[in-house]
């Protein structure tokens, strides 16, 4: 296929009618609910991956397990670690996905 035949790549980012309907359903529930859902969908899993990854690294390197000792108290370190990953990463991912979906949704009035 020649480059001239491809034309603009805008058609790649357009939503299909099914994607559009799904996004309309999510959108109707609201931005806040979407972000809260992303805390669970992205933040919790990233927190678990970081926790297990750190633990496995410390086991393999024969070190005592410590979560990035920022504070002198292990419980405070764990809470900070969990809050950072769940809310920080969860929010960032949720907001990025929301913005991309909104941009694609509003890009065209018609559907492919």
PECOR-V609944 format. One record per pair of residues at least 24 apart in sequence whose C-alpha atoms are under 7 Angstrom apart, sorted by the first residue. I is the first residue (numbers start at 0). J is the second residue. D is the distance in whole Angstrom. If there is no record, write none. Layout:
I|J|D, I|J|D
This chain:
12|103|6, 13|103|6, 14|103|6, 14|104|7, 14|110|7, 15|110|6, 15|111|6, 16|110|6, 19|104|7, 33|93|7, 34|90|6, 34|93|5, 34|94|7, 37|89|5, 37|90|7, 37|93|5, 38|85|6, 38|86|6, 38|89|4, 38|90|6, 41|89|5, 41|92|7, 42|84|6, 42|85|4, 42|86|6, 42|88|5, 42|89|4, 43|85|5, 45|84|6, 46|81|6, 46|84|5, 46|85|6
